[in-house]
Amino acid sequence: MTGPRSAVVVNPAKVADPDQLRRTLRTALTKAGWPEPAWFATTPEDPGRGQAKRAVAEGAELVFACGGDGTVTAVVTALTGTDVALAVLPAGTGNLLAANLGLGTDPAAGLQVALEGGRRRIDVGTIGDQCFVVMAGMGFDAMMLQDTSERAKKHIGWPAYLFGAAKHLLDRPMRVRIRLDGGPPMPRRPQTVIVGNVGRLQGGVRLLKRAVPDDGQLDVAIISPNNLFHWAGLVAGVASRRERVPRMETFTASRVEIYSNRAQPRQLDGDLIAAGKAMKISVRHKALLLCVPQPDADPDLAYDAAAVAKRAKQR
């Protein structure tokens, strides 16, 4: 028996030494009895969606996505609705799906997860023809991403986002109407609205404590601090895992519509998309086959990730 046919979709700009990565993958997969993977590099014009589709057309049964949030999101969009598994090889400084898998920024841990065979079908959020598996957001969170420099991320990692966030703590709140599952519109004045499938942010913080990745529901957080005191209470509530967090309302729904009176910054899984006045989000139940640390049935996708990372270092 040999392992599955695989392909690697890699963003060369996010990998310090692509040739070394290629040699490492080839050696590890050959040792495990897998065929040599096909190799596809992303381009500025195509961050990974076209490459992943080509890999599937050529017979790949598993696709490694190696890059930042944009690369992973593009590959997710291509693989949604197929039986081809996604394995994440984190690179760069920000990768929300890798954070929720407990992989940090170590590609070796992602490779080990794929080789050990943990697989789980998870839900996928959709906005038009774009997909996400972690979180979509409108408002403050997207502005934070927009104002965090690549240079800062390269030098200090994910804490660089804190500097981007600090610039917008006292911004004027949005005026939005939110509809859940076709219900009546809920008028709100939040700083941000986040719609999530899983709940972990960078740094291991769980924003959406009850989010389950395969329950057919999305978790909605409406976050409405008006001053620094409110922000402090909200951060303390999230960090201490309180059941109710000040200035944050939470709901669940399979269809979420957010309408603003003016165009707002928007993001999918930590990757900016075009600003807009609306986000219409639905869920595709168990539409993506994802490589996860075992046991693959645990509600937390990162279960036993530390043990996986340890085994990867011993390889």
KEKE-3310 file (N, C-alpha, C; in steps of 0.2 Angstrom, whole numbers, plus 5000, padded with zeros to 4 digits):
npx = (5004:5003:5004:4993:4991:4998:4999:5008:5004:5011:5017:5029:5035:5032:5040:5056:5066:5062:5067:5073:5062:5055:5064:5063:5050:5049:5058:5052:5039:5042:5049:5038:5031:5024:5019:5030:5026:5016:5020:5016:5017:5012:5006:5006:4994:4986:4983:4982:4971:4968:4979:4977:4965:4970:4979:4969:4963:4973:4973:4977:4975:4976:4980:4993:4994:5004:5008:5003:4988:4981:4984:4980:4966:4963:4966:4957:4945:4945:4945:4934:4919:4924:4932:4945:4958:4964:4979:4988:5002:5010:5016:5024:5018:5005:4992:4977:4970:4980:4983:4971:4972:4983:4996:5005:5019:5026:5030:5034:5026:5013:5015:5017:5005:4997:5003:5000:4987:4975:4958:4945:4929:4924:4913:4911:4911:4903:4904:4897:4907:4918:4926:4928:4935:4938:4935:4925:4924:4918:4923:4931:4941:4945:4951:4961:4969:4972:4980:4992:5008:5018:5031:5032:5025:5034:5045:5041:5031:5014:5010:5012:5000:4993:4998:4992:4979:4978:4977:4964:4955:4947:4939:4924:4909:4901:4886:4874:4863:4858:4854:4848:4847:4836:4828:4820:4827:4841:4846:4861:4876:4890:4908:4914:4908:4909:4910:4910:4917:4926:4934:4946:4959:4974:4988:4982:4970:4953:4940:4927:4919:4910:4910:4908:4916:4909:4895:4885:4882:4885:4895:4891:4898:4894:4902:4904:4912:4914:4923:4940:4939:4928:4934:4945:4938:4931:4942:4948:4937:4937:4949:4949:4940:4926:4909:4899:4904:4908:4901:4899:4889:4882:4877:4870:4869:4864:4863:4869:4867:4874:4872:4878:4878:4888:4902:4913:4929:4933:4936:4942:4946:4957:4962:4962:4948:4939:4932:4915:4897:4890:4888:4884:4882:4883:4882:4891:4888:4899:4909:4922:4936:4948:4965:4969:4975:4976:4965:4953:4940:4938:4930:4939:4949:4963:4967:4979:4989:5002:5008:5009:5018:5030:5032:5035:5047:5055:5057)
npy = (4994:5011:5028:5042:5051:5067:5085:5100:5117:5131:5147:5156:5168:5167:5158:5154:5146:5139:5128:5120:5116:5109:5098:5093:5089:5079:5069:5065:5061:5051:5042:5038:5031:5037:5043:5055:5072:5083:5100:5116:5133:5148:5164:5182:5185:5174:5167:5154:5147:5143:5134:5124:5119:5114:5104:5095:5091:5084:5073:5073:5068:5073:5089:5100:5115:5128:5143:5159:5166:5170:5161:5149:5151:5152:5139:5132:5137:5131:5117:5115:5105:5094:5078:5078:5080:5093:5099:5108:5118:5128:5145:5161:5174:5175:5164:5159:5147:5137:5141:5137:5124:5121:5122:5132:5140:5130:5121:5107:5101:5102:5093:5081:5079:5077:5065:5056:5054:5059:5064:5075:5080:5097:5111:5124:5142:5153:5166:5173:5167:5164:5157:5152:5145:5148:5162:5176:5194:5210:5227:5233:5222:5219:5232:5232:5222:5228:5239:5234:5232:5223:5222:5223:5212:5202:5204:5203:5194:5188:5197:5209:5213:5219:5232:5237:5236:5245:5258:5259:5259:5268:5272:5278:5269:5257:5258:5246:5233:5217:5201:5185:5169:5173:5180:5195:5211:5216:5230:5238:5246:5242:5240:5230:5215:5198:5183:5166:5150:5141:5145:5151:5164:5172:5168:5159:5163:5161:5166:5163:5153:5143:5138:5126:5115:5108:5108:5113:5126:5143:5154:5170:5185:5200:5215:5228:5239:5256:5264:5265:5259:5250:5242:5237:5229:5220:5213:5207:5199:5190:5184:5178:5169:5170:5166:5175:5189:5206:5219:5211:5202:5186:5174:5161:5154:5148:5156:5172:5189:5205:5222:5237:5256:5262:5258:5246:5239:5222:5205:5188:5174:5180:5187:5201:5206:5215:5231:5233:5236:5226:5209:5193:5178:5161:5143:5129:5112:5102:5102:5102:5092:5090:5089:5084:5085:5069:5063:5063:5067:5075:5090:5101:5107:5107:5097:5088:5093:5097:5085:5080:5089:5087:5074:5077:5083:5073:5066)
npz = (5000:4996:5000:4999:4983:4982:4982:4982:4986:4986:4993:4987:4992:5006:5011:5018:5012:4999:4991:5000:5008:4999:4997:5010:5011:5001:5005:5017:5014:5004:5013:5021:5012:5002:4986:4976:4979:4968:4963:4965:4963:4970:4963:4961:4954:4955:4970:4974:4972:4958:4956:4966:4960:4948:4953:4959:4947:4941:4949:4962:4979:4991:4996:5001:5008:5009:5016:5020:5027:5015:5005:5011:5012:4998:4994:5001:4996:4983:4986:4993:4994:4988:4988:4992:5003:5014:5019:5031:5030:5039:5036:5035:5045:5050:5052:5053:5052:5054:5067:5074:5073:5081:5076:5076:5068:5062:5049:5049:5059:5053:5042:5049:5055:5043:5039:5049:5048:5053:5050:5046:5043:5040:5042:5030:5028:5017:5006:4993:4979:4987:5001:5018:5033:5046:5052:5047:5045:5048:5049:5063:5065:5052:5049:5058:5052:5040:5044:5049:5047:5035:5037:5051:5055:5050:5058:5072:5073:5076:5087:5081:5076:5086:5086:5075:5079:5089:5083:5080:5091:5096:5086:5076:5079:5068:5059:5058:5051:5056:5051:5055:5050:5041:5050:5059:5056:5065:5073:5076:5084:5082:5084:5077:5068:5069:5061:5064:5062:5069:5085:5089:5091:5085:5095:5103:5109:5113:5106:5102:5111:5111:5098:5086:5074:5065:5065:5057:5060:5061:5072:5079:5083:5090:5093:5103:5110:5117:5122:5130:5142:5140:5131:5138:5148:5139:5133:5145:5149:5138:5139:5151:5149:5152:5154:5150:5140:5143:5132:5121:5111:5107:5095:5086:5069:5053:5042:5039:5038:5035:5035:5031:5033:5026:5016:5022:5029:5026:5030:5027:5035:5041:5029:5019:5010:4997:5002:5008:5008:5013:5020:5016:5022:5021:5026:5022:5025:5033:5022:5019:5019:5031:5037:5053:5070:5079:5092:5079:5081:5092:5099:5098:5086:5088:5096:5105:5098:5103:5106:5093:5087:5094:5090:5077:5078:5081:5070)
capx = (5000:5006:5000:4989:4994:4998:5002:5009:5003:5016:5018:5037:5036:5031:5045:5063:5070:5057:5070:5074:5055:5053:5068:5061:5044:5050:5061:5047:5034:5045:5050:5032:5028:5019:5022:5032:5021:5017:5022:5013:5019:5007:5008:5002:4988:4983:4986:4982:4964:4969:4984:4974:4960:4974:4981:4964:4961:4978:4973:4979:4970:4978:4984:4996:4994:5010:5009:4999:4980:4978:4986:4976:4959:4962:4965:4950:4939:4946:4944:4927:4914:4927:4934:4952:4960:4968:4984:4991:5009:5010:5022:5022:5017:4998:4989:4972:4968:4985:4982:4966:4975:4988:5002:5010:5022:5030:5028:5035:5020:5008:5017:5016:4997:4995:5006:4997:4980:4968:4954:4939:4925:4921:4909:4914:4907:4903:4902:4898:4911:4923:4925:4932:4934:4939:4931:4924:4923:4917:4924:4938:4946:4948:4955:4967:4974:4974:4985:4997:5013:5021:5038:5031:5024:5040:5050:5039:5026:5007:5009:5012:4993:4991:4999:4987:4972:4978:4975:4957:4951:4942:4935:4917:4906:4897:4878:4873:4857:4860:4848:4850:4842:4830:4824:4820:4834:4843:4850:4867:4881:4896:4915:4915:4904:4913:4906:4916:4916:4930:4934:4953:4962:4981:4990:4978:4964:4947:4935:4920:4920:4906:4910:4910:4917:4905:4888:4881:4880:4891:4894:4891:4900:4893:4907:4902:4915:4913:4929:4945:4937:4925:4939:4948:4933:4930:4948:4948:4932:4939:4955:4947:4935:4920:4903:4897:4909:4905:4901:4899:4883:4884:4872:4872:4864:4867:4863:4870:4867:4876:4871:4880:4876:4893:4907:4917:4934:4931:4941:4940:4951:4963:4965:4957:4944:4937:4927:4908:4892:4886:4891:4879:4886:4880:4887:4890:4889:4905:4910:4929:4940:4954:4969:4969:4978:4971:4959:4950:4933:4937:4928:4944:4953:4970:4968:4985:4994:5008:5011:5011:5024:5035:5034:5038:5054:5059:5057)
capy = (5000:5017:5034:5046:5056:5073:5091:5106:5123:5135:5154:5156:5174:5166:5152:5156:5142:5134:5122:5116:5114:5104:5092:5090:5085:5074:5064:5063:5057:5044:5037:5035:5027:5041:5046:5061:5077:5088:5106:5122:5139:5154:5170:5188:5185:5168:5166:5147:5143:5139:5129:5119:5116:5110:5098:5090:5089:5080:5067:5074:5066:5078:5095:5104:5123:5131:5150:5163:5166:5171:5155:5144:5153:5151:5132:5130:5138:5126:5110:5114:5101:5088:5073:5079:5082:5099:5099:5115:5119:5135:5149:5167:5176:5175:5159:5157:5140:5134:5142:5133:5117:5121:5120:5137:5142:5125:5116:5100:5099:5101:5087:5075:5078:5073:5058:5052:5051:5061:5068:5077:5085:5103:5116:5130:5148:5155:5173:5173:5162:5164:5152:5153:5140:5150:5168:5182:5199:5217:5232:5234:5217:5220:5238:5230:5218:5233:5244:5230:5231:5216:5222:5222:5205:5198:5205:5202:5189:5190:5203:5215:5215:5224:5239:5239:5237:5251:5263:5260:5257:5274:5274:5278:5263:5256:5257:5240:5229:5210:5196:5179:5164:5176:5184:5202:5214:5218:5236:5238:5250:5239:5241:5224:5209:5192:5176:5161:5142:5139:5151:5153:5169:5171:5168:5154:5166:5158:5172:5160:5147:5137:5136:5119:5116:5103:5107:5116:5133:5148:5158:5177:5189:5207:5218:5235:5244:5263:5268:5261:5255:5245:5238:5233:5224:5215:5209:5203:5194:5185:5181:5174:5164:5171:5164:5181:5194:5213:5222:5206:5198:5180:5171:5155:5154:5145:5161:5178:5195:5211:5227:5244:5262:5264:5253:5244:5234:5215:5200:5181:5170:5184:5189:5206:5206:5222:5234:5233:5238:5220:5203:5188:5172:5155:5138:5122:5108:5096:5102:5102:5086:5093:5085:5087:5080:5064:5060:5068:5068:5080:5097:5106:5105:5107:5092:5084:5096:5098:5079:5080:5094:5083:5068:5079:5085:5067:5062)
capz = (5000:4996:5003:4994:4979:4985:4979:4987:4984:4991:4992:4988:4996:5013:5013:5018:5007:4995:4989:5006:5010:4994:4998:5016:5010:4997:5009:5022:5010:5002:5019:5023:5006:4998:4980:4976:4977:4963:4966:4962:4966:4969:4959:4963:4951:4958:4977:4976:4970:4952:4957:4969:4956:4944:4957:4959:4940:4939:4953:4969:4984:4997:4994:5006:5007:5012:5015:5025:5027:5009:5002:5014:5010:4991:4993:5004:4991:4978:4988:4996:4990:4985:4993:4992:5009:5014:5025:5032:5031:5040:5034:5036:5053:5052:5049:5058:5052:5058:5075:5077:5073:5086:5073:5076:5062:5060:5043:5050:5063:5048:5038:5053:5055:5037:5039:5054:5045:5056:5045:5049:5038:5044:5039:5027:5027:5010:5004:4985:4977:4992:5006:5024:5038:5053:5054:5043:5049:5045:5054:5067:5064:5046:5049:5061:5047:5035:5046:5052:5041:5033:5040:5058:5056:5049:5064:5079:5073:5077:5091:5077:5075:5092:5085:5070:5083:5094:5079:5079:5097:5097:5079:5077:5077:5062:5059:5054:5053:5056:5050:5056:5047:5038:5055:5058:5056:5072:5072:5081:5082:5084:5081:5072:5068:5067:5060:5065:5062:5075:5089:5091:5087:5085:5102:5107:5113:5111:5106:5101:5115:5109:5091:5084:5067:5060:5068:5053:5062:5062:5078:5077:5089:5089:5098:5103:5115:5115:5125:5132:5148:5138:5127:5143:5150:5134:5133:5151:5148:5133:5141:5157:5147:5155:5150:5146:5140:5142:5126:5116:5110:5103:5092:5081:5063:5047:5037:5042:5033:5039:5031:5034:5029:5022:5014:5028:5028:5027:5030:5027:5038:5041:5023:5017:5004:4995:5007:5005:5013:5015:5020:5016:5023:5023:5028:5018:5031:5032:5015:5018:5022:5034:5041:5060:5075:5082:5089:5074:5083:5097:5096:5097:5081:5090:5102:5105:5093:5106:5105:5086:5086:5097:5086:5071:5079:5082:5063)
cpx = (5004:5002:4997:4993:4993:5001:5003:5008:5006:5017:5025:5039:5036:5036:5052:5067:5065:5061:5071:5067:5054:5057:5065:5055:5045:5053:5056:5042:5036:5046:5044:5028:5023:5023:5025:5027:5022:5018:5020:5014:5013:5010:5004:4995:4984:4986:4985:4976:4965:4974:4981:4969:4964:4977:4975:4962:4967:4978:4975:4973:4971:4982:4987:4996:4999:5010:5005:4992:4978:4979:4981:4968:4958:4962:4959:4945:4939:4944:4937:4922:4917:4929:4942:4953:4964:4972:4987:4998:5010:5017:5019:5021:5010:4995:4983:4970:4974:4985:4977:4967:4981:4995:5007:5012:5027:5028:5029:5029:5014:5009:5016:5009:4995:4997:5002:4990:4974:4965:4948:4935:4922:4917:4913:4909:4908:4901:4903:4902:4917:4921:4930:4930:4935:4934:4931:4923:4922:4919:4931:4943:4949:4953:4961:4972:4976:4980:4991:5002:5016:5028:5037:5030:5030:5045:5048:5033:5019:5006:5009:5005:4990:4992:4994:4980:4972:4976:4968:4952:4946:4939:4928:4914:4902:4890:4877:4866:4860:4854:4851:4845:4835:4825:4823:4826:4835:4848:4855:4872:4888:4903:4916:4910:4909:4909:4911:4913:4920:4932:4941:4956:4970:4983:4986:4972:4958:4942:4928:4921:4916:4906:4912:4910:4913:4898:4883:4879:4886:4889:4895:4893:4899:4897:4906:4905:4915:4919:4934:4943:4933:4929:4943:4944:4932:4936:4949:4943:4934:4944:4954:4942:4928:4914:4900:4902:4906:4906:4901:4893:4885:4877:4874:4866:4868:4867:4864:4871:4869:4876:4874:4878:4882:4898:4912:4923:4931:4936:4938:4946:4958:4966:4959:4954:4942:4932:4920:4903:4888:4890:4885:4883:4881:4885:4885:4893:4894:4907:4918:4932:4947:4958:4970:4973:4973:4970:4955:4942:4932:4935:4933:4949:4961:4971:4974:4990:5001:5012:5013:5018:5030:5037:5037:5045:5059:5060:5064)
cpy = (5006:5023:5037:5050:5063:5079:5096:5113:5128:5142:5155:5162:5173:5161:5155:5153:5137:5127:5117:5112:5108:5097:5089:5086:5079:5068:5061:5059:5051:5039:5034:5031:5030:5043:5053:5066:5081:5095:5112:5128:5144:5160:5176:5188:5179:5166:5158:5143:5139:5134:5123:5115:5111:5104:5093:5087:5084:5074:5067:5072:5070:5083:5099:5111:5126:5139:5153:5162:5166:5164:5149:5145:5151:5143:5129:5131:5133:5119:5109:5110:5095:5083:5073:5083:5088:5098:5105:5115:5126:5139:5156:5169:5175:5169:5156:5150:5136:5135:5138:5125:5116:5120:5126:5139:5136:5120:5109:5097:5097:5094:5081:5074:5075:5066:5053:5050:5054:5066:5069:5082:5090:5107:5121:5136:5150:5162:5174:5166:5161:5160:5154:5147:5142:5156:5173:5188:5206:5222:5232:5228:5217:5226:5236:5227:5223:5237:5240:5229:5224:5216:5221:5215:5200:5198:5202:5197:5192:5195:5209:5218:5220:5231:5242:5240:5243:5258:5264:5258:5262:5276:5274:5272:5263:5256:5251:5237:5222:5206:5189:5174:5167:5180:5191:5205:5217:5225:5237:5244:5247:5242:5236:5219:5203:5186:5171:5154:5139:5146:5154:5158:5167:5172:5163:5157:5163:5164:5169:5153:5141:5135:5129:5118:5112:5102:5111:5123:5137:5152:5166:5181:5197:5211:5225:5239:5251:5267:5263:5257:5249:5240:5233:5227:5218:5210:5205:5198:5188:5181:5176:5169:5164:5168:5170:5187:5201:5216:5217:5202:5192:5177:5165:5156:5151:5150:5168:5184:5201:5216:5234:5250:5264:5258:5252:5239:5227:5210:5193:5177:5174:5187:5195:5205:5213:5224:5233:5235:5232:5214:5198:5182:5166:5149:5132:5117:5102:5096:5102:5096:5089:5088:5088:5082:5075:5065:5065:5070:5073:5087:5102:5103:5104:5102:5088:5087:5096:5091:5078:5083:5090:5077:5071:5081:5079:5063:5063)
cpz = (5000:4998:4997:4989:4981:4980:4984:4983:4989:4988:4993:4992:5004:5016:5013:5012:5004:4993:4994:5008:5005:4995:5005:5015:5006:5001:5014:5019:5007:5007:5021:5018:5002:4991:4981:4975:4971:4966:4962:4966:4965:4965:4962:4960:4953:4964:4979:4973:4963:4952:4960:4964:4951:4947:4957:4952:4938:4944:4960:4974:4991:4994:5001:5004:5012:5011:5021:5024:5020:5005:5004:5012:5003:4990:4996:4999:4986:4980:4991:4991:4987:4990:4994:4999:5009:5021:5025:5034:5033:5038:5035:5044:5055:5048:5054:5058:5056:5065:5078:5076:5078:5083:5073:5069:5059:5055:5045:5054:5058:5044:5043:5054:5049:5037:5044:5053:5049:5051:5048:5044:5042:5039:5035:5026:5020:5009:4996:4983:4982:4998:5012:5029:5045:5055:5048:5047:5045:5050:5057:5065:5057:5045:5053:5056:5042:5037:5050:5046:5041:5037:5048:5059:5055:5055:5071:5079:5074:5082:5087:5076:5081:5090:5079:5074:5087:5090:5078:5085:5098:5091:5081:5075:5071:5064:5055:5056:5051:5055:5051:5054:5044:5043:5054:5059:5063:5071:5078:5079:5085:5081:5076:5073:5065:5067:5060:5065:5068:5079:5091:5087:5088:5093:5106:5110:5110:5111:5106:5105:5114:5102:5090:5077:5062:5062:5063:5054:5062:5068:5076:5083:5087:5094:5098:5109:5112:5118:5127:5138:5145:5134:5133:5146:5145:5134:5139:5151:5144:5136:5147:5155:5151:5151:5146:5146:5139:5135:5120:5116:5106:5101:5088:5075:5058:5041:5041:5037:5037:5033:5034:5030:5025:5021:5020:5026:5030:5026:5030:5030:5038:5035:5021:5011:5003:5000:5003:5010:5016:5016:5021:5016:5024:5024:5024:5023:5029:5024:5013:5022:5024:5037:5048:5064:5077:5089:5085:5076:5089:5095:5095:5092:5083:5095:5100:5100:5096:5105:5097:5084:5088:5093:5079:5072:5079:5075:5060)
residu = (MET:THR:GLY:PRO:ARG:SER:ALA:VAL:VAL:VAL:ASN:PRO:ALA:LYS:VAL:ALA:ASP:PRO:ASP:GLN:LEU:ARG:ARG:THR:LEU:ARG:THR:ALA:LEU:THR:LYS:ALA:GLY:TRP:PRO:GLU:PRO:ALA:TRP:PHE:ALA:THR:THR:PRO:GLU:ASP:PRO:GLY:ARG:GLY:GLN:ALA:LYS:ARG:ALA:VAL:ALA:GLU:GLY:ALA:GLU:LEU:VAL:PHE:ALA:CYS:GLY:GLY:ASP:GLY:THR:VAL:THR:ALA:VAL:VAL:THR:ALA:LEU:THR:GLY:THR:ASP:VAL:ALA:LEU:ALA:VAL:LEU:PRO:ALA:GLY:THR:GLY:ASN:LEU:LEU:ALA:ALA:ASN:LEU:GLY:LEU:GLY:THR:ASP:PRO:ALA:ALA:GLY:LEU:GLN:VAL:ALA:LEU:GLU:GLY:GLY:ARG:ARG:ARG:ILE:ASP:VAL:GLY:THR:ILE:GLY:ASP:GLN:CYS:PHE:VAL:VAL:MET:ALA:GLY:MET:GLY:PHE:ASP:ALA:MET:MET:LEU:GLN:ASP:THR:SER:GLU:ARG:ALA:LYS:LYS:HIS:ILE:GLY:TRP:PRO:ALA:TYR:LEU:PHE:GLY:ALA:ALA:LYS:HIS:LEU:LEU:ASP:ARG:PRO:MET:ARG:VAL:ARG:ILE:ARG:LEU:ASP:GLY:GLY:PRO:PRO:MET:PRO:ARG:ARG:PRO:GLN:THR:VAL:ILE:VAL:GLY:ASN:VAL:GLY:ARG:LEU:GLN:GLY:GLY:VAL:ARG:LEU:LEU:LYS:ARG:ALA:VAL:PRO:ASP:ASP:GLY:GLN:LEU:ASP:VAL:ALA:ILE:ILE:SER:PRO:ASN:ASN:LEU:PHE:HIS:TRP:ALA:GLY:LEU:VAL:ALA:GLY:VAL:ALA:SER:ARG:ARG:GLU:ARG:VAL:PRO:ARG:MET:GLU:THR:PHE:THR:ALA:SER:ARG:VAL:GLU:ILE:TYR:SER:ASN:ARG:ALA:GLN:PRO:ARG:GLN:LEU:ASP:GLY:ASP:LEU:ILE:ALA:ALA:GLY:LYS:ALA:MET:LYS:ILE:SER:VAL:ARG:HIS:LYS:ALA:LEU:LEU:LEU:CYS:VAL:PRO:GLN:PRO:ASP:ALA:ASP:PRO:ASP:LEU:ALA:TYR:ASP:ALA:ALA:ALA:VAL:ALA:LYS:ARG:ALA:LYS:GLN:ARG)
# end
